[in-house]
Amino acid sequence: MSHKNLSVKIKIPKFFRDKLKDKKVNLIYKRFEKSLNINENFGVAVSGGPDSLALAFLAQIYSLKRKINPKLMQMNTLKIAELSRCLTHL
């Protein structure tokens, strides 16, 4: 087997690579990556706000690098608040 076949690069789509070229985004991602140690599939609940979308973005890059599958779930905060009120009456 040639040396070329032995070196496998992690394939990250161009959209994500381009975003990681931004120094600020790359610094945030590095901190995010350092804070996690997940080597299996995981779930991420997002509400659709800017912080949730940033979390989904970082989780997607992390999963591509680790070759794992994140499950992104949209959570409606109004429904959660309603459920919480119902549970307090039990």
Rosetta blueprint (number, residue, H / E / L):
1 M L
2 S L
3 H H
4 K H
5 N H
6 L H
7 S L
8 V L
9 K L
10 I L
11 K L
12 I L
13 P L
14 K H
15 F H
16 F H
17 R H
18 D H
19 K H
20 L H
21 K L
22 D L
23 K H
24 K H
25 V H
26 N H
27 L H
28 I H
29 Y H
30 K H
31 R H
32 F H
33 E H
34 K H
35 S H
36 L L
37 N L
38 I L
39 N L
40 E L
41 N L
42 F E
43 G E
44 V E
45 A E
46 V E
47 S L
48 G L
49 G L
50 P H
51 D H
52 S H
53 L H
54 A H
55 L H
56 A H
57 F H
58 L H
59 A H
60 Q H
61 I H
62 Y H
63 S H
64 L H
65 K H
66 R H
67 K L
68 I L
69 N L
70 P E
71 K E
72 L E
73 M E
74 Q E
75 M L
76 N L
77 T H
78 L H
79 K H
80 I H
81 A H
82 E H
83 L H
84 S H
85 R H
86 C H
87 L H
88 T H
89 H L
90 L L
